[in-house]
Amino acid sequence: MLSLLFSSPTTALLCSLSRRLSIKTTLTRTLPFFTATTTTMSINLQSHAFAGNPLRSKTLKPTDPLSPSLALQTLKAQLLDNSHQLSSINFKVLPFRKGKPLASSSSDGDFVPNWRLGWISLADCKSLLASSGVELSGENLVYLGSRSEEDVVYWAVDVSTEDNLINGFGSKQFCFVELRTLMVATDWADELAMGDLAIAGHARALLEWHNLARFCGHCGSKAVPMEAGRRKQCSNELCRKRIYPRVDPVVIMLVIDKENDCVLLSRQSRFVPRMWSCLAGFIEPGESLEEAVRRETWEETGIEVGEVVYHSSQPWPVGPNSMPCQLMVGFFAYAKSLEINVDKEELEDATWHSREDVQKALMVAEYEKAQRTAAAKVNQMCKGVEKGQNFSADFNLESGELAPMFFPGPFAIAHHLISSWVNQSSTIGAGVQSKQPSNSLSNL
């Protein structure tokens, strides 16, 4: 975890006591005519939500038994072997239904429930599908990765067409949960849950891409899975075009004024009341990241941007199904102008917000309350108490009643761009800071 760039005894004590990663830091700003000390809230994470996938820590050599090709061969042999002979390699499968991963939840007394992915054995997966009249084959499964220390290989399977499976999983207190709901329900201090969230995001992105890439875009022939589902290939022998998973890059930027005292935040019509966030937009062909930042800012707000500074990036597999995995690339963008001209077709509103207003919004936002509420609802769903309900609205539970405005929660890169600027320190990664103009801020 990134340590904060402060050294006061009070701050050190707060850091050491922060078990849940919700901490207060003290920042002293020195300007030519005054010095002000302010306190705000920031949440520090080792990596962004959906990043840090523990199953993708390294690439295995093709000769490794846990590698995609060899693991698929072993898996197919097990599926054909009705004698259930034991293998040195274990297989675990994560079912998905309409983009929702299978999950379980447990609670210990008065503690907040913890959710986990609903892994099932290959044999159980085969049996459950067989009960619905479906034969499981290697082509149905997508390779996710492995844990060499356990000799376990992990797979995902889409069971969206099998309605009969819901009751079977429900009897085991499993349920299919929206990935956005799991995102909000994730305890940021729970390393296992953060890892599960990254695995689920990767799996959903691959499965949704498989559903989209059914045919070759070159000749129209059927596309078939290759390399254990990690890519596809055209089945036409005269074409044989290779098809790889789609990633849609998006720039997301916090626009900062010349004095480094205000930031430009925007609202979209789909936002819940009082929610503000950073500007963002897709990269166009033939365009650099920095050019995309400047173009999108100008098109949406009429603000001209000069210097662009990279902050961090985040995979975002919870967008529309037509874009299975967006890659959010975060920047600080320094404005050369101040007059705003909002493109009403893109934004509902955009305005400059002072550092003080942003600090207050971060201090009163109830992100942990939203996490606890969502975690409790996932637990109820898995117990069958509220089966069938959609809790995507949990994404909107982040603000307190007294907050005049609030921002996306710590699961979104926008939150960390904003809080990094407020604190003049990084809340993600290692040592990334926003630029500090020499006439505005003293060195920390």
Salt bridges, closest charged atoms under 4 A:
GLU139 OE2 - LYS76 NZ 3.27
ASP163 OD1 - ARG97 NH1 2.99
GLU178 OE2 - LYS100 NZ 3.98
ASP187 OD2 - ARG20 NH1 3.37
ASP190 OD2 - ARG116 NH2 3.11
GLU227 OE1 - ARG230 NH2 3.91
GLU227 OE2 - ARG231 NE 2.95
GLU237 OE2 - ARG240 NH1 3.55
ASP248 OD2 - ARG246 NE 2.89
ASP261 OD1 - ARG29 NH2 2.27
GLU284 OE2 - ARG295 NH1 3.53
GLU287 OE2 - ARG295 NE 2.53
GLU296 OE2 - ARG295 NH1 3.13
GLU299 OE1 - ARG295 NH1 3.16
GLU304 OE2 - LYS336 NZ 3.51
GLU307 OE1 - LYS435 NZ 2.88
GLU348 OE2 - ARG267 NE 3.10
GLU356 OE2 - LYS360 NZ 3.44
GLU366 OE1 - LYS369 NZ 3.70
GLU368 OE1 - ARG20 NE 3.40
GLU368 OE1 - ARG372 NH1 3.73
ASP394 OD1 - LYS377 NZ 3.62
